[in-house]
């Protein structure tokens, strides 16, 4: 949640906070129904990853996202149709 506490020196104004929250609506979201929780637990075991990472992968799959950005999972890893890309990995230049 975004707080606009008056005592913070670098606080957002109420309007800034409201606009920021509104801007989040352009990104797809997914609720965590029981079906998704079950697939998350199965992915955790299948891929030997954390529950949080499994939830991200399974949520991506549920909303039709084929690529996720993660610095925690292995670059280039494929998890049943979801590819992991590390946005901070340095690419090798070709000569």
C-alpha positions as CSV (number, residue, x, y, z in Angstrom):
1,X,0.0,0.0,0.0
2,X,1.2,3.5,-0.7
3,X,1.1,5.8,2.3
4,X,1.2,9.5,2.2
5,X,2.1,10.1,5.8
6,X,2.5,13.8,6.4
7,X,5.6,13.4,8.6
8,X,7.7,11.9,5.7
9,X,9.9,14.5,4.1
10,X,9.6,12.9,0.6
11,X,6.0,11.9,0.8
12,X,3.7,11.6,-2.1
13,X,0.7,13.9,-2.3
14,X,-2.7,12.2,-2.1
15,X,-3.1,12.9,-5.8
16,X,0.3,11.5,-6.7
17,X,-0.5,8.3,-4.8
18,X,-3.9,8.0,-6.4
19,X,-2.4,8.4,-9.9
20,X,0.3,5.9,-9.1
21,X,-2.2,3.3,-8.0
22,X,-4.3,4.1,-11.1
23,X,-1.3,3.5,-13.3
24,X,-0.9,0.0,-11.9
25,X,-4.2,-0.9,-13.6
26,X,-2.5,-1.2,-16.9
27,X,-0.8,-4.4,-15.7
28,X,-2.7,-7.6,-15.7
29,X,-3.4,-9.1,-12.3
30,X,-4.5,-12.5,-11.2
31,X,-6.4,-13.6,-8.0
32,X,-5.1,-16.6,-6.1
33,X,-8.0,-19.1,-6.3
34,X,-7.6,-22.7,-5.0
35,X,-6.9,-24.0,-8.5
36,X,-3.9,-21.6,-8.8
37,X,-2.7,-22.4,-5.3
38,X,-2.7,-26.1,-6.2
39,X,-0.7,-25.5,-9.4
40,X,1.7,-23.3,-7.4
41,X,2.4,-26.1,-4.9
42,X,2.9,-28.6,-7.7
43,X,5.3,-26.3,-9.6
44,X,7.2,-25.7,-6.3
45,X,7.9,-29.4,-6.1
46,X,8.4,-30.0,-9.9
47,X,10.9,-27.2,-10.4
48,X,12.4,-27.3,-6.9
49,X,11.9,-23.6,-6.4
50,X,10.4,-21.4,-3.7
51,X,6.7,-21.1,-3.3
52,X,6.9,-17.4,-4.2
53,X,8.7,-18.1,-7.4
54,X,6.3,-20.9,-8.2
55,X,3.4,-18.6,-7.6
56,X,4.9,-16.0,-10.1
57,X,5.4,-18.7,-12.7
58,X,1.9,-20.2,-12.3
59,X,0.3,-16.8,-12.3
60,X,2.1,-15.8,-15.4
61,X,0.9,-19.0,-17.1
62,X,-2.7,-18.4,-16.0
63,X,-2.8,-14.9,-17.5
64,X,-1.0,-16.0,-20.7
65,X,2.4,-14.5,-20.0
66,X,5.2,-16.5,-21.7
67,X,8.2,-14.5,-20.3
68,X,8.9,-13.4,-16.7
69,X,11.7,-11.1,-15.5
70,X,13.5,-12.5,-12.4
71,X,17.0,-12.1,-11.0
72,X,16.4,-15.0,-8.6
73,X,15.6,-17.8,-11.1
74,X,18.1,-19.1,-13.7
75,X,18.4,-17.1,-16.9
76,X,16.8,-18.9,-19.8
77,X,15.0,-21.4,-17.7
78,X,11.8,-22.8,-19.1
79,X,9.0,-23.8,-16.8
80,X,6.3,-25.5,-18.8
81,X,6.0,-22.7,-21.4
82,X,7.1,-19.8,-19.2
83,X,10.6,-18.5,-19.9
84,X,12.8,-16.7,-17.3
85,X,14.8,-13.7,-18.3
86,X,17.2,-12.0,-15.9
87,X,16.9,-8.2,-16.7
88,X,20.2,-7.6,-14.9
89,X,22.3,-10.2,-16.7
90,X,25.1,-8.7,-18.8
91,X,24.9,-9.8,-22.4
92,X,28.1,-10.9,-24.2
93,X,29.0,-8.6,-27.1
94,X,29.5,-10.3,-30.4
95,X,32.6,-9.4,-32.5
